[in-house]
Amino acid sequence: MLDVSPDICNLFECDRLTIYVVAQDKITLISKIKTGLNSFKDLRLSISDQSIAGHVALTKTMISLHDVYDDDELRSHSPTLKFQRAVDQRTGYRTKQMLVAPIIDAHSKELLGVVQFINHRLGNAFTAIAAEGVQALCETLAVAFSQKSKVLPTNTPRTKFDFLVSEAILSAPELELAVRSARRNLLDLEDVLIDEFKVQRSILGQALSKYFNVPYEEYKPERIIPIDLVKRLKRQYVEQNSWLPIMEDQNGLTVLAIDPEHTNTTHVVNHVFATSKIHYRVTTKKEFRQTIDQFFGSANDGGSVDELLSGMEDEDEEHAGQAVVEVSAAVENELVKLINKIIIDAYQQGASDIHIEPRPGKEKTLIRFRKDGTLSPYIEIPASYRSALLARIKIMCDLDISERRKPQDGKIKFKKYGPFDIELRVATIPSSGGMEDVVMRILAAGEPIPIDKLGVLPYNLERLKNVVSKPYGLFFVCGPTGSGKTTTLHSVLSHLNTPETKIWTAEDPVEITQRGLRQVQVNRKAGMDFATVMRAFLRADPDIIMVGEMRDKETVSIGLEASLTGHLVFATLHTNSAPESIVRLLDMGMDPFNFADALLGILAQRLTKRLCGKCKLVYHPEKEELVALLDEYCQELLNTELFLKNPVEAKKKVFTTWQSQYADNTGKFTLYKAVGCEHCSKGYKGRVGLHELMVANDTIKKLIQDHARVSELLTAALADGMLTLKMDGIEKVLSGITDMKQIRIVCIK
């Protein structure tokens, strides 16, 4: 057809010929022959009244127009018929006459394509003889198209989504209904299959993989952006041509594409990248758009990383390691934009920390985000920007840019530089090879979480509310860094915050603000440490005092004194469990009798990953799995009095409680497995707290006075109804919030 198409144009006395075929999605036309139009890009039209060829395909009737710009003539064929003027506007060509006819299979009456002739050379409408001729041409083409489809292997799917029918995910009538729905509503077929027919995106990916015979590549939020590859391309080019390089290694270049077959046959990748080894991956349209946003930045985030980097001058390699880096105003501006984008992306992705990790020599600087407690790569930045990047961060948080041998701490108030009202706590640490690492923790200013929404089990929540409602005493929240201790304390304070109550807090830094609280920022440089601030609080008529951290004897002593003089004192500790916290505080030199009198309770806390609510897979556990779960739950109860007397009866009692709380009417339990989808990371999204609440009853107070060991305190607390972190976690597994894999990661015992 390519060879004879000029002769066909001469035969019909026209300027241009275009032959469209129906695309695999059955709702669009794609050009295969374009005579007289110098463009390598395929034309794609929806089968609808939005174009003349689309209207002919929709109605399966021939149409002849004298002037496509005559709206009255268009409306005489259909009230909604439009002419696509984009090609004329781009090329300056004036389309006038048009003769368009459908290519239809004679036996099945299925639409196969459309033939379109443009501009009769005599300047008038195409003749009736031309209409007869195009009818005969369409019949010949229909035979040719049909013969081609017959010689395809029997296992080759005819459309991209025949796999869904062959694997019984959809019936053939359902797929046809989806195609009609997409065509009628001018929607993408993939969106219709997902939204209306509830087909998982990963299943669509498998169908595409089967059709194109290349592996399916899902969207990966943690993917490292290959700056060296992406900087050769513009976003507009990638969007128009639907392919994107995602990796290059010793095996060659890996290219992500919506239509790998077309991308491969046009050899367009070879024009940009001089390589013979190209490996293709196919993906869905939405995941491709997500990857474009990931690589180039979304439309409103101030530009892509590679554009920002391209605006910065390379440093001289010999000066790359200098302590003080002088940069031009233009480069400084680009650096600020680059750092802004990194912070904005981290905040929007829900990251808690940004890790900047320079490597010596010409190795790239790696930037990683911590999301839901797990570090994942974000981007790699060329070594030439290393020193300027670190110097700019130091300037933003008022640190000494010439000091590279000692750790420094500072803060960035991001409201000065970007759209979000957040603060970042910045720490610089000298590392090997003369490098400096930077870790920035995002402190999102926000309202406290209501105590009922903290994720505390109903049993623990009732006990917690009773303990913190006492008029005076000491209450601790303990756990490692980043376990949500401050968040929990602010939720408790929000529960107690009334107009009749005066609450002072000493924090470093003030992360969560509340109306009604008087909050003080600790400033050690100015001599305002926790102990100094607490002494001031005692003279300021408080009802409740909250101390961000008790790490030394002096602070703990003042807190103990305050609790014994009629104040309610809350504080955090860096300890592993509730019973261990008591021993730690006694080791600091607390008087056991005063401490026992003052202590109300201790809440140990951890954060574990929450199962994604959109993709988690339901299953009913076998008896063996429930028995193993019960054994693990009861492991720490073995030394309690009930288990020592009759372990079988004690286990039975626990299981009966489980059945009443978590099983259905038939006694069947429902658990969930992590799957993974576009909304989460490997089946998990967000985190939930695990809680170990020890209430200081008379038995525990007596043990404290006797300097009891951790094991004795633990046994007494369990006998009083305390749930350990693992026990609390197992109950959250039975509730369907998380799974045992995550509980075991957090609860190391």
C-alpha positions in Angstrom: 0.0 0.0 0.0 2.9 2.4 0.7 4.2 1.8 -2.8 0.9 2.2 -4.6 -0.7 5.0 -2.5 0.6 7.8 -4.7 -0.9 6.1 -7.7 -4.3 5.8 -5.9 -4.2 9.5 -5.1 -3.7 10.2 -8.9 -6.5 7.8 -9.7 -8.9 9.7 -7.4 -7.4 13.1 -8.3 -6.8 14.0 -4.7 -4.0 15.6 -2.6 -3.9 13.2 0.3 -4.8 9.6 1.3 -5.1 8.3 4.8 -6.0 4.7 5.7 -7.0 4.1 9.3 -7.3 0.7 11.1 -9.3 0.0 14.2 -6.9 0.0 17.2 -6.7 -2.9 19.6 -8.9 -1.1 22.1 -11.8 -1.1 19.6 -12.6 2.6 20.4 -10.0 4.4 18.4 -8.7 4.6 14.8 -4.9 4.6 14.1 -3.4 5.8 10.8 -1.3 3.2 8.9 -1.0 5.0 5.5 -0.5 8.7 5.2 0.2 10.0 1.7 0.9 13.7 1.3 1.4 14.3 5.1 5.0 14.5 6.2 4.7 13.1 9.7 6.2 10.1 11.4 3.7 10.3 14.2 0.5 8.1 14.0 -2.8 9.9 14.0 -5.2 8.6 16.6 -8.9 9.4 16.5 -11.7 8.2 18.7 -14.6 6.4 17.0 -17.1 9.2 17.6 -18.5 12.4 16.1 -15.4 14.3 17.3 -13.9 13.7 13.8 -15.1 12.9 10.3 -13.2 9.6 10.1 -14.5 8.8 13.6 -18.1 9.5 12.5 -17.8 7.3 9.5 -16.4 4.5 11.7 -19.2 5.0 14.2 -22.0 5.0 11.6 -20.3 2.6 9.1 -21.5 4.9 6.3 -19.6 6.7 3.5 -19.6 10.5 3.6 -18.6 13.2 1.0 -18.1 16.8 2.0 -17.6 19.9 -0.2 -16.1 22.0 2.6 -15.2 20.5 6.0 -15.2 24.1 7.5 -18.8 24.6 6.6 -20.6 23.9 10.0 -24.1 23.7 8.3 -22.8 21.0 6.0 -21.4 19.0 8.9 -24.6 19.4 10.9 -26.6 18.0 7.9 -24.9 14.7 8.6 -24.9 14.8 12.4 -25.7 17.6 14.9 -22.5 16.9 16.8 -20.1 16.2 13.9 -16.8 18.1 14.1 -13.7 18.5 11.9 -10.4 18.1 13.6 -8.5 21.2 12.7 -5.3 20.5 14.6 -3.3 19.1 11.6 -4.2 22.1 9.4 -3.3 24.5 12.2 0.1 22.8 12.7 1.0 22.5 9.0 -0.7 25.5 7.4 -2.5 23.2 4.9 -6.2 24.0 4.1 -8.4 20.9 4.0 -11.6 21.4 2.0 -13.2 18.4 0.2 -13.2 15.1 1.8 -14.4 11.6 0.8 -14.4 9.1 3.6 -15.6 5.4 3.6 -15.6 2.5 6.1 -13.7 -0.8 5.6 -16.1 -3.5 6.7 -15.7 -7.3 6.8 -18.2 -8.7 4.3 -19.1 -11.7 6.5 -19.0 -10.5 10.1 -19.9 -6.9 9.3 -17.1 -5.9 11.7 -15.5 -2.5 11.2 -11.9 -2.9 10.2 -10.8 0.6 9.3 -11.5 3.8 7.3 -10.3 5.2 4.0 -10.1 9.0 3.7 -9.4 11.1 0.6 -8.7 14.8 1.0 -9.0 17.8 -1.5 -10.2 17.0 -5.0 -7.6 18.6 -7.4 -10.4 20.1 -9.6 -11.6 22.1 -6.5 -15.1 20.6 -6.4 -16.7 17.8 -4.4 -15.7 14.2 -5.2 -17.8 12.7 -8.0 -20.2 9.7 -7.8 -17.6 7.7 -9.9 -15.0 8.4 -7.1 -17.5 7.2 -4.5 -18.0 3.9 -6.5 -14.3 3.6 -6.7 -13.7 4.0 -3.0 -16.4 1.5 -2.3 -14.5 -1.1 -4.4 -11.2 -0.2 -2.8 -12.7 -0.7 0.7 -14.0 -4.1 -0.3 -10.5 -5.1 -1.5 -8.9 -3.8 1.7 -11.4 -5.7 3.8 -10.4 -9.0 2.1 -6.7 -8.2 2.6 -7.3 -7.3 6.3 -9.3 -10.5 6.8 -6.7 -12.7 5.1 -4.0 -11.2 7.4 -5.9 -12.0 10.5 -6.4 -15.6 9.4 -2.6 -16.3 9.1 -2.0 -15.2 12.7 -1.1 -18.0 15.1 -4.2 -19.4 16.8 -2.8 -18.5 20.2 -2.2 -14.8 19.3 -4.8 -12.6 20.9 -6.7 -10.4 18.4 -7.0 -7.5 20.9 -5.0 -6.4 23.8 -7.5 -7.6 26.3 -8.5 -11.0 24.9 -6.4 -12.5 27.7 -9.2 -11.4 30.1 -11.7 -13.6 28.3 -9.3 -16.6 27.9 -8.5 -16.5 31.6 -12.2 -16.2 32.5 -11.7 -12.8 34.2 -14.4 -11.4 32.0 -16.8 -13.0 29.6 -16.8 -12.1 25.9 -20.1 -10.2 26.2 -18.7 -8.2 29.2 -15.6 -7.2 27.2 -17.7 -6.2 24.3 -19.9 -4.2 26.7 -16.8 -2.5 28.1 -15.7 -1.5 24.6 -19.1 -0.1 23.8 -19.2 1.8 27.1 -15.8 3.3 26.4 -16.7 4.3 22.9 -20.1 5.8 23.9 -18.7 7.9 26.8 -15.4 8.8 25.1 -13.4 7.1 27.9 -10.3 5.0 27.9 -11.0 1.3 27.8 -8.5 0.6 30.6 -10.4 3.1 32.9 -13.7 1.5 32.1 -12.4 -2.0 32.8 -11.0 -0.9 36.2 -13.8 1.4 37.3 -16.9 -0.4 36.0 -15.8 -4.0 35.7 -13.4 -4.0 38.7 -10.5 -5.6 36.9 -7.2 -5.1 38.8 -4.6 -3.0 37.1 -2.0 -5.8 37.5 -4.3 -8.1 35.6 -4.5 -5.6 32.7 -0.7 -5.5 32.8 -0.6 -9.3 32.4 -3.0 -9.0 29.4 -0.7 -6.4 27.8 2.3 -8.5 28.5 0.6 -11.5 26.8 -0.4 -9.4 23.8 2.9 -7.6 23.2 5.1 -10.6 24.4 7.2 -8.4 26.6 7.3 -8.2 30.5 4.8 -6.0 32.3 6.3 -3.3 34.5 4.1 -1.9 37.2 4.5 1.6 38.6 7.2 1.7 41.3 7.1 4.7 43.7 10.5 3.8 45.0 12.2 3.7 41.6 15.5 5.6 41.3 15.1 8.3 38.6 17.9 7.8 35.9 18.8 11.5 35.5 21.5 10.8 32.8 18.8 9.2 30.6 15.8 11.4 31.3 17.7 14.7 30.8 17.9 13.9 27.0 14.1 14.0 26.7 11.4 16.6 27.2 8.2 15.8 29.0 6.1 16.8 26.0 8.0 14.4 23.7 7.6 11.5 26.1 3.8 12.2 26.4 3.4 12.3 22.6 5.5 9.3 21.8 4.6 7.1 24.9 8.0 5.7 25.7 10.4 6.3 28.5 13.9 4.9 29.4 13.8 3.6 33.0 17.2 1.9 33.3 20.6 1.3 31.6 23.1 -1.3 32.7 25.5 -3.8 31.2 22.6 -5.6 29.5 21.5 -2.6 27.6 18.7 0.0 27.8 15.3 -0.8 29.3 12.4 1.2 27.8 8.9 1.5 29.2 6.2 1.9 26.6 2.4 1.8 26.2 2.8 0.2 22.7 6.3 -1.5 22.6 5.6 -3.0 19.1 5.0 0.3 17.5 8.0 2.0 19.4 10.2 -0.8 18.3 9.2 -0.8 14.6 9.6 3.0 14.3 13.2 2.7 15.6 12.6 6.0 17.4 14.6 5.0 20.5 17.7 4.3 18.4 17.5 7.9 17.1 17.9 9.2 20.7 20.0 6.6 22.3 22.9 5.0 20.4 22.5 1.5 21.6 21.6 -1.8 19.9 20.5 -3.6 23.1 17.0 -2.4 23.9 14.7 -4.3 26.2 11.0 -3.3 26.3 8.5 -3.3 29.1 4.8 -2.6 28.7 2.6 -0.8 31.2 -0.9 0.6 31.5 -1.7 4.1 30.5 -2.3 5.4 34.0 0.9 3.8 35.3 2.8 5.4 32.4 1.4 8.8 33.3 2.4 8.2 37.0 5.9 7.3 35.9 6.1 10.5 33.8 5.0 12.6 36.8 7.6 10.7 38.9 10.4 11.4 36.4 9.5 14.9 35.3 7.5 16.2 38.2 3.7 16.9 38.3 2.4 20.0 36.5 2.3 22.2 39.6 5.4 21.3 41.6 7.8 23.8 40.0 9.5 21.8 37.3 11.2 18.5 37.1 14.4 17.5 38.8 16.4 17.1 35.6 15.3 20.6 34.4 16.5 22.1 37.7 19.8 20.2 37.5 20.3 21.3 33.8 20.0 24.9 34.9 23.0 24.5 37.3 26.6 24.8 36.1 28.9 21.9 36.7 31.6 22.4 39.3 35.2 22.1 38.6 36.1 18.5 39.6 39.3 19.7 41.4 37.2 22.1 43.5 34.3 19.6 44.2 35.5 18.9 47.7 36.1 22.4 48.9 34.5 23.5 52.1 33.1 26.8 50.9 31.4 26.8 47.6 30.7 30.1 45.8 27.9 29.8 43.3 26.4 32.3 40.9 22.9 33.8 41.6 21.4 31.7 38.8 22.9 28.4 40.2 21.8 29.3 43.7 18.3 29.9 42.5 18.2 26.5 40.8 19.6 24.9 44.0 16.8 26.3 46.1 14.3 25.1 43.5 15.9 21.6 43.6 15.8 21.4 47.4 12.2 22.7 47.4 11.2 20.0 45.0 12.8 17.3 47.1 11.1 18.5 50.2 7.7 18.9 48.5 7.9 15.4 47.0 8.9 13.9 50.4 6.0 15.7 52.1 3.4 14.8 49.4 4.6 11.1 49.5 4.1 11.0 53.3 7.8 10.6 54.1 9.0 11.3 57.6 12.7 11.7 56.8 15.0 12.8 53.9 18.4 11.2 53.8 21.1 12.8 51.6 24.1 10.5 51.2 27.1 11.8 49.3 29.7 9.3 48.0 33.4 10.1 47.4 34.9 10.7 44.0 32.7 10.9 41.0 30.0 8.6 42.5 26.5 10.1 42.6 24.8 11.5 45.7 21.9 9.2 46.7 18.7 10.7 48.2 16.4 8.4 50.1 13.0 8.9 51.7 11.8 7.1 54.8 8.1 6.2 54.3 6.1 4.1 56.8 9.4 3.3 58.6 11.2 2.0 55.5 13.8 3.7 53.5 13.4 3.8 49.7 15.6 5.4 47.0 14.2 8.7 45.6 16.8 10.0 43.2 20.5 10.1 42.4 22.2 13.5 41.9 25.5 13.9 39.9 28.6 14.3 42.1 29.3 17.8 40.7 26.4 19.2 42.6 27.3 17.6 45.9 29.1 20.5 47.7 26.8 23.2 46.4 23.7 21.2 47.5 25.0 20.7 51.1 26.2 24.3 51.4 22.7 25.6 50.3 21.0 23.4 52.9 23.3 24.7 55.6 22.5 28.3 54.5 18.8 27.6 54.7 19.0 26.4 58.3 21.7 29.0 59.5 24.5 26.5 60.0 28.3 27.2 59.5 29.0 26.2 55.9 32.8 26.1 56.5 32.5 23.6 59.3 32.7 20.0 57.9 34.4 18.2 60.7 31.8 18.3 63.4 28.1 17.4 63.4 25.6 20.3 63.3 21.9 20.7 64.0 19.5 23.2 62.6 16.0 23.9 61.3 14.4 24.9 58.0 11.1 26.8 58.2 9.8 25.8 54.8 7.1 28.3 54.6 9.7 30.9 53.6 10.6 28.8 50.5 7.6 26.7 49.5 3.9 26.2 49.6 3.6 24.1 52.8 3.7 25.2 56.4 6.2 22.6 57.6 9.5 22.6 59.6 12.4 20.4 59.0 14.9 19.4 61.7 18.3 19.1 60.0 21.3 17.1 61.2 24.7 17.1 59.3 27.1 14.3 60.1 30.7 14.0 58.8 31.2 10.6 57.0 34.1 8.7 55.5 36.0 10.1 52.5 35.6 13.7 53.6 31.8 13.6 52.9 28.9 15.0 55.0 25.6 13.3 55.3 22.4 15.2 55.9 19.2 13.9 57.4 16.1 16.1 57.5 13.1 15.1 59.5 9.8 16.6 58.4 7.9 18.1 61.3 4.4 18.6 59.9 2.6 21.2 61.9 -0.9 19.8 62.6 -3.8 19.1 64.9 -3.5 16.3 67.4 -5.2 13.0 66.6 -8.3 12.4 68.7 -7.6 9.8 71.4 -10.4 7.5 70.1 -8.7 7.5 66.6 -5.2 6.5 67.9 -5.7 2.8 67.1 -5.7 1.8 70.7 -7.7 -1.4 71.4 -11.0 -0.7 73.2 -9.8 -2.6 76.3 -6.6 -0.5 76.5 -8.4 2.7 75.6 -10.7 2.5 78.6 -7.8 1.8 80.9 -5.8 4.6 79.4 -8.6 7.2 79.9 -9.0 6.1 83.5 -5.3 6.4 84.2 -4.7 9.9 82.6 -7.9 11.3 84.3 -6.2 11.2 87.8 -5.6 14.6 89.3 -1.8 14.1 89.9 0.9 11.6 89.3 3.5 10.5 86.7 2.7 8.9 83.3 5.3 7.9 80.8 5.1 6.9 77.1 8.2 4.9 76.0 9.6 3.6 72.8 12.4 4.2 70.3 12.8 7.3 68.1 10.0 7.7 65.6 7.5 5.4 67.4 4.8 8.1 67.8 5.3 8.9 71.5 4.8 12.7 71.0 1.7 12.1 68.9 0.2 9.9 71.6 0.9 12.3 74.3 -0.7 15.2 72.4 -3.8 13.0 71.8 -3.9 12.5 75.6 -3.5 16.2 76.3 -6.2 17.0 73.7 -8.5 14.6 75.7 -7.6 16.6 78.9 -7.5 20.1 77.4 -10.5 22.0 78.9 -10.9 25.7 79.7 -10.5 24.9 83.4 -7.1 23.3 83.0 -3.7 24.9 82.7 -1.3 22.8 80.6 2.4 23.6 80.0 4.6 21.6 77.6 8.4 21.6 77.1 9.3 20.2 73.7 12.2 20.0 71.4 10.9 20.7 68.8 7.3 21.8 69.1 5.8 19.5 66.4 2.1 19.6 67.1 0.3 22.8 68.2 -2.9 22.9 70.2 -5.2 25.8 71.2 -5.2 26.1 75.0 -1.8 24.7 75.5 1.2 26.9 76.6 4.0 25.3 74.6 7.7 26.1 75.2 10.5 25.3 72.7 13.7 24.0 74.5 16.8 25.9 73.4 20.0 24.5 74.9 22.2 27.1 73.3 20.3 29.8 75.3 20.5 27.7 78.5 16.9 26.5 78.3 17.2 22.8 78.7 14.3 20.5 79.9 15.3 20.8 83.6 15.4 24.7 83.5 12.0 24.9 81.7 10.4 22.5 84.2 11.6 24.5 87.2 10.0 27.6 85.6 6.7 25.6 85.1 6.5 24.9 88.8 6.3 28.6 89.5 3.7 29.1 86.7 0.7 27.5 88.4 0.3 24.4 86.2 -2.4 21.7 86.4 -0.6 19.4 83.8 3.0 19.4 82.7 4.2 17.6 79.6 8.0 17.1 79.1 9.2 16.1 75.7 12.0 13.8 77.0 13.3 12.7 80.4 16.9 11.6 79.8 18.8 12.6 82.9 18.4 12.4 86.7 17.7 16.1 87.2 14.8 16.2 84.8 13.3 13.0 86.3 13.7 14.4 89.8 11.9 17.6 89.0 9.1 15.6 87.3 8.8 13.4 90.4 8.7 16.4 92.7 6.0 18.1 90.5 3.8 14.9 90.6 4.1 14.7 94.4 3.1 18.3 94.8 -0.3 17.9 93.1 0.5 18.1 89.3 -0.2 15.6 86.5 3.1 15.0 84.7 3.5 13.4 81.3 6.9 12.5 79.8 8.6 10.3 77.2 11.4 7.8 77.6 13.6 5.9 75.2 13.1 2.3 76.6 11.9 -0.9 75.1 9.0 -2.0 77.3 6.9 -0.7 80.2 8.5 -2.9 83.0 12.0 -2.0 81.7 11.2 1.7 82.0 10.7 1.3 85.8 14.1 -0.3 86.3 15.7 2.4 84.1 14.2 5.2 86.1 15.2 3.6 89.4 18.8 3.2 88.0 18.8 7.0 87.4 18.6 7.3 91.2 14.9 7.8 91.9 13.7 7.1 95.4 11.7 3.9 95.0 9.1 4.9 97.7 8.4 8.3 96.2 8.5 6.9 92.7 6.0 4.1 93.5 3.6 6.7 95.1 3.8 9.0 92.1 3.6 6.5 89.2 0.3 6.2 87.4 1.3 4.0 84.5 3.6 3.5 81.5 2.6 3.1 77.9 5.1 1.4 75.6 4.5 1.9 71.9 5.7 0.8 68.5 4.5 1.6 65.0 4.0 -1.2 62.4 2.8 -1.1 58.8 -0.9 -1.2 58.1 -2.3 -3.4 55.3 -3.6 -1.4 52.3 -7.3 -1.2 52.5 -7.8 -1.3 48.7 -5.9 -4.5 47.8 -5.6 -6.7 50.9 -6.6 -10.3 50.2 -9.2 -12.0 52.4 -8.7 -15.5 53.6 -9.9 -17.8 56.4 -7.0 -19.3 58.4 -6.7 -23.1 58.9 -6.9 -24.6 62.4 -3.0 -25.1 62.4 -2.5 -21.3 61.8 -4.8 -20.3 64.6 -3.2 -22.8 67.0 0.3 -21.3 66.1 -1.1 -17.8 66.6 -2.6 -18.8 70.0 0.7 -20.4 71.1 2.6 -17.2 70.2 0.0 -15.0 72.0 0.2 -17.1 75.2 4.0 -17.3 75.2 4.4 -14.4 77.6 1.5 -15.5 79.8 3.2 -18.8 80.8 4.5 -17.4 84.2 1.1 -16.0 85.3 -0.8 -17.7 88.0 -3.7 -18.9 85.7 -1.3 -20.6 83.3 0.8 -22.2 86.0 -2.4 -23.8 87.5 -4.0 -25.0 84.3 -2.4 -24.0 80.9 -4.9 -25.8 78.8 -7.9 -24.1 80.4 -6.1 -20.7 80.3 -5.5 -21.1 76.5 -9.1 -22.1 76.0 -10.2 -19.0 77.8 -8.1 -16.8 75.5 -9.4 -18.5 72.4 -13.0 -18.1 73.6 -12.4 -14.4 74.0 -11.0 -14.2 70.5 -14.1 -15.9 69.1 -16.4 -13.5 70.8 -14.5 -10.5 69.6 -13.2 -11.4 66.1 -15.0 -14.4 64.7 -18.3 -14.5 62.8 -21.5 -16.2 63.9 -20.1 -19.6 62.8 -16.9 -19.2 64.7 -14.8 -18.5 61.5 -12.0 -16.0 61.6 -11.1 -13.7 58.7 -7.5 -12.6 58.2 -5.8 -10.7 55.3 -2.7 -11.0 53.2 -0.6 -8.2 51.6 -1.0 -8.0 47.8 0.2 -4.7 46.5 -1.4 -2.1 44.2 -0.8 1.4 42.7 -2.0 3.0 46.0 0.4 1.3 48.3 3.9 -0.1 48.7 4.0 -3.9 48.5 0.6 -4.3 50.1 1.1 -1.8 53.0 0.0 1.8 53.4 0.3 3.9 56.6 1.1 2.7 60.0 -0.8 1.6 63.2 0.4 1.7 66.8 1.0 -1.3 69.0 0.5 -0.5 72.7 1.6 -2.1 76.0 -0.2 -0.3 78.9 1.0 -1.1 82.4 -1.1 0.5 85.1 0.6 1.0 88.5 -1.6 -1.0 90.9 -0.8 -1.8 94.5 1.1 -5.0 93.6 3.4 -3.2 91.1 3.9 -0.3 93.6 5.1 -2.8 96.2 7.5 -4.5 93.7 8.9 -1.0 92.8 9.6 -0.4 96.5 11.4 -3.8 96.7 13.6 -3.1 93.6 12.0 -6.1 91.8 13.4 -7.4 88.6 11.9 -6.8 85.2 10.5 -10.4 85.0 8.6 -10.0 88.3 7.2 -6.6 87.2 6.1 -8.2 83.8 4.4 -11.1 85.5 2.5 -8.8 87.9 1.4 -6.5 85.0 0.2 -9.5 82.9 -1.8 -10.8 85.8 -3.4 -7.3 86.1 -4.5 -7.6 82.4 -1.7 -5.9 80.6 -1.2 -6.9 76.9 2.4 -7.0 75.7 3.3 -5.3 72.4 3.1 -8.7 70.6 -0.2 -9.6 72.2 -1.6 -6.3 71.1 -0.2 -6.8 67.6 -1.8 -10.3 67.3 -5.2 -8.8 68.3 -4.7 -6.2 65.5 -3.9 -9.1 63.1 -7.2 -10.7 64.1 -8.9 -7.3 63.5 -7.6 -7.3 59.9 -5.4 -4.2 60.4 -2.0 -5.8 59.8 -0.4 -9.2 59.5 2.0 -11.3 61.5 5.0 -10.6 59.3 5.0 -7.0 60.4 4.3 -7.8 64.0 7.3 -10.0 64.2 9.5 -7.4 62.6 8.6 -4.9 65.3 8.3 -7.2 68.3 11.7 -8.8 68.4 11.1 -11.1 71.3 
